[in-house]
Amino acid sequence: MELLGFFRNVRKLKDTKRTGWVINRIKDPESVADHSFMLSLMSYMMAKKAGLDAEKCMKMGMIHDLCEVYSGDIPDCLHEEERTMSTEEKKKRETKGMEKILSQLPKDLTEEFESLWNEFEKRETKEAKLVKDLDKLEMCLQAEDYVKKGNRGLDEFFEDGNQNIHTQEIKEIFRKIYREYLKGKGK
């Protein structure tokens, strides 16, 4: 099977801006590929530190948003009134997107990536929980960067991290970022 078509399709993630930043009118927002690169690096390093399967975590971070080639970047929303679609519809679109992008790969890679993505989505293993928490932490680090550049109104991203990061070590890193953010707001 030729991989060129897959590469060309995944390359589109370099131009797919993350919706949460676009909605918040961030000038030159990061792309899905930018986010996935950083998450992959963080996942590898933190998994090594925690004694987990670092290669698996890195792969999870790398492929977790491949579905967005076809589904688009559908943001998680903390508040029901901010959702553009139901959680079920979001999951359905992402699953279809993942099936479509993976159908362009040889069977062995399709099975490996599908297994990793399902593990990430279910969050039942230590590796999946770590990568999901790092996914939220990376978002908060990006929000921190945008705040330092003068952007305002990004409380929801820190609130999301505060509610959805559960791994102890990642929670401690988040708390440091959050304290600095609140200090900068005069709280």
C-alpha positions as CSV (number, residue, x, y, z in Angstrom):
1,M,0.0,0.0,0.0
2,E,1.3,3.4,-0.9
3,L,1.7,5.8,2.1
4,L,1.9,9.0,0.0
5,G,-1.9,9.6,0.2
6,F,-1.9,9.1,4.0
7,F,1.1,11.5,4.4
8,R,-0.7,14.1,2.2
9,N,-3.9,13.8,4.2
10,V,-2.2,13.9,7.6
11,R,-0.1,16.9,6.5
12,K,-3.4,18.9,6.5
13,L,-3.2,18.9,10.3
14,K,-0.3,21.3,10.0
15,D,-2.9,23.8,8.6
16,T,-5.8,22.9,10.8
17,K,-5.9,25.5,13.6
18,R,-7.2,24.4,17.0
19,T,-10.8,25.5,17.3
20,G,-10.6,26.6,20.9
21,W,-8.0,29.2,20.0
22,V,-9.8,30.3,16.9
23,I,-13.0,30.9,18.9
24,N,-11.1,33.0,21.4
25,R,-9.6,35.1,18.6
26,I,-6.0,34.1,19.2
27,K,-3.8,35.6,16.5
28,D,-1.8,32.9,14.7
29,P,-3.2,30.0,16.8
30,E,-1.4,26.7,17.0
31,S,-2.3,23.9,14.6
32,V,-3.4,20.4,15.5
33,A,0.0,19.1,14.3
34,D,1.8,21.7,16.6
35,H,-0.2,20.3,19.6
36,S,0.3,16.7,18.7
37,F,4.1,17.2,18.4
38,M,4.3,18.8,21.8
39,L,2.0,16.2,23.4
40,S,4.1,13.4,21.9
41,L,7.3,14.8,23.4
42,M,5.7,15.4,26.8
43,S,4.2,11.9,26.8
44,Y,7.5,10.2,26.0
45,M,9.4,12.2,28.7
46,M,6.8,11.9,31.5
47,A,6.2,8.2,30.8
48,K,9.9,7.5,31.0
49,K,10.0,9.4,34.3
50,A,7.0,7.4,35.6
51,G,8.3,4.0,34.5
52,L,5.5,3.5,32.0
53,D,5.8,2.4,28.3
54,A,7.2,5.6,26.9
55,E,7.1,4.5,23.3
56,K,3.4,3.6,23.6
57,C,2.7,7.0,25.2
58,M,4.6,8.9,22.5
59,K,2.7,7.0,19.8
60,M,-0.6,7.8,21.6
61,G,0.2,11.5,21.6
62,M,1.2,11.4,18.0
63,I,-1.9,9.7,16.7
64,H,-4.6,10.9,19.1
65,D,-5.9,13.6,16.8
66,L,-5.4,11.9,13.4
67,C,-9.2,11.7,13.1
68,E,-9.3,15.5,12.8
69,V,-8.1,15.3,9.2
70,Y,-11.8,14.3,8.5
71,S,-13.8,15.2,11.7
72,G,-12.2,18.6,12.1
73,D,-11.1,19.9,15.5
74,I,-14.2,19.7,17.7
75,P,-13.4,21.3,21.1
76,D,-14.3,19.7,24.4
77,C,-16.5,22.1,26.2
78,L,-16.9,22.2,30.0
79,H,-20.3,23.9,29.8
80,E,-23.2,22.4,28.0
81,E,-24.4,25.7,26.6
82,E,-21.0,26.1,24.7
83,R,-21.2,22.8,22.9
84,T,-21.8,22.9,19.2
85,M,-22.8,19.2,19.2
86,S,-23.5,16.4,21.7
87,T,-20.7,14.3,23.2
88,E,-22.1,11.3,21.3
89,E,-22.1,13.1,18.0
90,K,-18.5,14.3,18.6
91,K,-17.4,10.8,19.3
92,K,-19.2,9.4,16.3
93,R,-17.6,12.0,13.9
94,E,-14.2,11.3,15.4
95,T,-14.6,7.6,15.2
96,K,-15.6,7.9,11.5
97,G,-12.7,10.2,10.9
98,M,-10.2,7.8,12.5
99,E,-11.6,4.8,10.5
100,K,-11.3,6.8,7.3
101,I,-7.7,8.0,7.9
102,L,-6.6,4.5,9.1
103,S,-8.1,2.8,6.1
104,Q,-5.2,4.4,4.1
105,L,-2.6,2.3,6.0
106,P,-1.4,-1.2,5.7
107,K,-3.3,-3.6,8.0
108,D,-0.6,-3.9,10.6
109,L,-0.4,-0.2,11.1
110,T,-4.2,0.2,11.0
111,E,-4.5,-2.3,13.8
112,E,-1.7,-0.8,15.9
113,F,-3.0,2.8,15.6
114,E,-6.6,1.8,16.1
115,S,-5.6,-0.1,19.3
116,L,-3.7,2.9,20.6
117,W,-6.4,5.3,19.8
118,N,-9.1,3.1,21.4
119,E,-6.9,2.8,24.5
120,F,-6.5,6.5,24.7
121,E,-10.2,7.1,24.3
122,K,-11.1,4.6,27.0
123,R,-8.6,5.9,29.5
124,E,-8.4,2.6,31.3
125,T,-4.6,2.1,31.3
126,K,-2.0,4.1,33.2
127,E,-0.5,5.1,29.8
128,A,-3.8,6.4,28.4
129,K,-4.6,8.3,31.6
130,L,-1.1,9.9,31.6
131,V,-1.4,10.9,27.9
132,K,-4.9,12.3,28.4
133,D,-3.8,14.4,31.4
134,L,-0.8,15.6,29.4
135,D,-3.2,16.5,26.5
136,K,-5.0,18.9,29.0
137,L,-1.7,20.1,30.4
138,E,-0.3,20.9,27.0
139,M,-3.5,22.9,26.3
140,C,-2.9,24.9,29.6
141,L,0.8,25.5,28.7
142,Q,-0.4,26.9,25.3
143,A,-3.0,29.0,27.1
144,E,-0.3,30.3,29.4
145,D,1.8,31.3,26.4
146,Y,-1.1,33.1,24.8
147,V,-1.8,35.0,28.1
148,K,1.9,36.0,28.2
149,K,1.4,37.4,24.7
150,G,-1.4,39.6,26.0
151,N,-4.5,37.5,25.2
152,R,-7.3,37.5,27.7
153,G,-10.5,35.5,28.4
154,L,-8.8,32.1,28.5
155,D,-10.0,31.1,32.0
156,E,-12.0,28.2,30.5
157,F,-8.8,26.4,29.5
158,F,-7.4,26.6,33.0
159,E,-10.7,25.6,34.4
160,D,-10.7,22.6,32.1
161,G,-7.3,21.6,33.2
162,N,-8.2,22.0,36.9
163,Q,-11.3,19.7,36.5
164,N,-9.8,17.1,34.1
165,I,-6.2,16.4,35.1
166,H,-6.0,13.6,37.6
167,T,-2.5,12.0,37.5
168,Q,-0.8,13.3,40.6
169,E,2.5,14.4,39.1
170,I,0.7,16.1,36.2
171,K,-1.7,17.8,38.6
172,E,1.2,19.2,40.5
173,I,2.7,20.7,37.3
174,F,-0.7,22.1,36.4
175,R,-1.1,23.7,39.9
176,K,2.1,25.6,39.4
177,I,1.0,26.9,36.0
178,Y,-2.5,27.7,37.5
179,R,-1.1,29.6,40.5
180,E,1.1,31.7,38.2
181,Y,-1.9,32.4,36.0
182,L,-4.0,33.5,38.9
183,K,-1.2,35.6,40.3
184,G,-0.9,37.3,37.0
185,K,-4.7,38.1,37.2
186,G,-4.2,39.6,40.7
187,K,-6.0,36.7,42.5
